[in-house]
Amino acid sequence: MISHSATDFPCSDYSSTLKKAVLDGCFEGAKHDLKTPDSGDSGWKVGVEFKEDFEDGVNIGTGVFATEDIPHGAVIREGIFGKNLVIFNGTTNLPNCSSKSMLDVLKNFAFSCPCNWDKELQSQTHGPMILWYPFCNLNHSPSANTHIRCTKQGMEVFAARDVGKGDALRIDYRSFGTPPKWFLELLEKMMGSTECVFAGFNDFAT
């Protein structure tokens, strides 16, 4: 059974780009400019593009869309710690939180490591959190067409059913489990609010 820990993947072993992003607390380079990302270190295994996403006619921000048919079970994106994934907790690999922009990144993009989604560990001190670099931009849907599973060196997004060309790729944020206590305390202390992507901590994943 796979169980990830931030201490097993120290920032000192990260790529120079990812290490700088963590130490500086600057994830500007993780944002997409609504163009198809290159295939390099991003980890995308299928064709995707980024554009404005809508739910019931309401703009829900930048989303990711398939540019080809994706069969059920296919790997959509591969994540590797230190390459295009940051794994962190309150004491290890935590990005520099001195700027509001970094706190906004944590609020809007950080989620718990899938190996802990069904564990009580998430309420404890060191439950690990994850950030993609570049961002994944999978918006929430209760009828999601993607899911995430852990691998030895990270995780991968895969198709939960057949996905058609042009379809928005979505994931169910309710599957993320319970946010770690340390993470909620950090948000409350630094932002005055515990709003984040976890179900029950926003007005869209309920």
KAKA-V402915 format. One record per pair of residues at least 24 apart in sequence whose ideal C-beta (glycine too) atoms are under 10 Angstrom apart, sorted by the first residue. I is the first residue (numbers start at 1). GAP is how many residues later the second one is. Records with the same first field share a line. If there is no record, write none. Layout:
I->GAP + GAP
//
This chain:
1->114 + 149
2->111 + 112 + 113 + 147 + 148 + 149 + 150 + 151 + 153
3->110 + 112 + 113 + 116 + 118 + 125 + 147
4->77 + 81 + 83 + 109 + 110 + 111 + 112 + 124 + 126 + 146 + 147 + 148 + 149 + 150 + 151
5->82 + 84 + 87 + 108 + 110 + 111 + 121 + 122 + 123
6->75 + 80 + 81 + 82 + 83 + 84 + 85 + 86 + 87 + 88 + 107 + 120 + 121 + 122 + 123 + 124
7->80 + 82 + 84 + 85 + 86 + 119 + 121
8->73 + 79 + 84 + 120 + 145
9->71 + 72 + 73 + 76 + 77 + 78 + 79 + 83 + 84 + 119 + 144 + 145
10->71 + 72 + 77 + 82 + 83
11->71 + 75 + 76 + 77 + 81 + 82 + 83 + 84
12->70 + 81
13->68 + 69
14->67 + 68 + 69 + 71 + 72 + 79 + 119
15->26 + 65 + 67 + 68 + 69 + 118
17->24 + 66 + 67 + 116
18->63 + 64 + 65 + 66 + 67 + 68 + 75 + 113 + 115
19->63 + 67 + 74
21->65 + 74 + 75 + 81 + 84 + 110 + 112
22->64 + 66 + 71 + 72 + 73 + 74 + 80 + 109 + 111
23->70 + 72 + 73
24->71 + 72 + 74 + 75 + 78
25->69 + 70 + 71 + 72 + 73 + 74 + 76 + 77 + 78 + 80 + 81
26->69 + 70 + 73 + 75 + 76 + 79
27->59 + 68 + 72 + 74 + 75 + 77 + 78 + 79 + 82 + 104 + 105 + 106 + 107 + 108
28->73 + 74 + 77
29->104 + 105
30->54 + 56 + 75 + 79 + 101 + 102 + 103 + 104 + 105 + 106
31->31 + 74 + 78 + 103 + 104 + 106
32->30 + 31 + 32 + 102 + 103 + 104 + 105
33->29
34->28
36->28 + 29 + 31
37->27 + 40 + 97 + 98 + 100
38->96
40->44
41->39 + 42 + 43 + 92 + 93
42->35 + 36 + 37 + 41 + 42 + 90 + 91 + 92 + 93 + 94
43->32 + 33 + 34 + 35 + 36 + 37 + 40 + 41 + 42 + 89 + 90 + 91 + 93 + 111 + 112 + 113 + 114
44->31 + 32 + 33 + 34 + 40 + 90 + 92 + 113
45->25 + 29 + 30 + 31 + 32 + 33 + 111 + 112 + 113
46->24 + 25 + 28 + 29 + 30 + 31 + 111 + 113 + 117 + 123
47->118
48->28 + 29 + 88 + 89 + 121
49->117
50->84 + 85 + 87
51->86 + 117
53->84 + 85 + 86 + 88 + 115 + 116 + 117
54->85 + 114
55->84 + 85 + 86 + 113 + 115 + 149
58->146
60->79 + 80 + 81 + 108 + 110 + 144
61->47 + 76 + 78
62->73 + 75 + 77
63->74 + 75 + 76 + 105 + 106 + 107
64->71 + 72 + 73 + 74 + 75 + 82 + 93 + 104 + 105 + 106
65->72 + 98 + 100 + 101 + 102 + 103 + 104
66->79 + 80 + 93 + 97 + 98 + 99 + 100 + 101 + 102 + 103
67->98 + 99
68->95 + 96 + 97 + 98
69->90 + 93 + 94 + 95 + 96 + 97 + 98
70->75 + 76 + 88 + 89 + 91 + 92 + 93 + 94 + 95 + 97 + 99
71->88 + 90 + 91 + 92
72->73 + 86 + 87 + 88 + 89 + 90 + 91
73->85 + 86 + 87 + 88 + 89
74->83 + 84 + 85 + 88 + 89
75->74 + 76 + 81 + 82 + 83 + 84
76->60 + 62 + 69 + 70 + 71 + 72 + 80 + 81 + 82 + 83 + 84 + 87 + 93
77->55 + 59 + 61 + 69 + 71 + 78 + 79 + 80 + 81 + 92
78->73 + 75 + 76 + 77 + 78 + 79 + 80
79->51 + 53 + 54 + 57 + 69 + 71 + 72 + 74 + 75 + 76 + 77 + 78
80->71 + 72 + 73 + 74 + 75 + 76
81->32 + 49 + 70 + 71 + 72 + 73 + 74
82->71 + 72
83->50 + 70 + 71
84->47 + 48 + 49 + 50 + 52 + 70
85->28 + 45 + 46 + 47 + 48 + 51 + 68 + 69 + 70
86->24 + 42 + 43 + 44 + 45 + 46 + 47
87->26 + 41 + 42 + 43 + 44 + 67 + 68
88->25 + 40 + 41 + 42 + 43 + 95
89->24 + 35 + 36 + 37 + 38 + 39 + 40 + 91 + 93 + 94
90->35 + 36 + 37 + 38 + 39 + 90 + 91 + 92 + 93 + 95 + 96
91->34 + 35 + 91
92->34 + 36
93->35 + 36 + 38
94->35 + 88 + 89 + 92
95->34 + 36
97->89 + 90 + 92 + 93 + 94
98->92
100->90 + 91
102->88
103->83 + 84 + 87 + 88
104->87
105->26 + 30
106->25 + 77 + 80 + 81 + 84 + 85 + 90 + 91
107->76 + 80 + 83 + 84 + 86 + 87 + 88 + 89 + 90 + 94 + 95
108->27 + 87 + 88 + 89 + 94
109->24 + 26 + 27 + 28 + 87 + 88
110->66 + 69 + 73 + 77 + 86 + 87 + 88
111->25 + 27 + 37 + 60 + 62 + 64 + 65 + 66 + 68 + 72 + 85 + 86 + 87
112->63 + 64 + 65 + 66 + 67 + 68 + 71 + 85 + 86
113->35 + 37 + 41 + 42 + 63 + 64 + 67
114->33 + 34 + 35 + 36 + 37 + 41 + 42 + 61 + 62 + 63
115->34 + 35 + 40
116->34 + 60 + 61 + 62 + 64
117->31 + 33 + 58 + 59 + 60 + 61
118->57 + 59 + 60
119->58 + 59
120->57 + 58
121->56 + 57 + 59
122->54 + 55 + 56 + 57 + 58 + 59 + 61 + 76
123->54 + 55 + 56 + 57 + 58 + 59 + 61
124->56 + 57 + 58
125->55 + 56 + 57 + 60
126->54 + 56
127->50 + 51 + 52 + 53 + 54 + 55 + 56
128->52 + 55
129->50 + 51 + 53 + 54 + 57 + 67
130->24 + 25 + 46
132->25
136->33 + 35
137->31 + 32
138->30 + 31 + 32 + 33 + 34 + 35
139->29 + 30 + 31 + 32 + 34 + 65
140->30 + 31 + 32 + 33 + 34 + 35 + 36 + 57 + 59 + 62 + 64 + 65 + 66
141->27 + 28 + 29 + 30 + 31 + 32 + 63 + 64
142->28 + 30 + 31 + 32 + 63 + 64
143->27 + 29
144->25 + 26 + 27 + 28 + 29 + 30 + 31
145->24 + 25 + 26 + 27
146->24 + 25 + 26
147->24 + 25 + 28
148->27 + 28
171->26
172->27 + 33
173->24 + 25 + 26 + 28 + 29 + 31 + 32 + 33
174->24 + 25 + 26 + 31 + 32
175->24 + 30
176->29
//
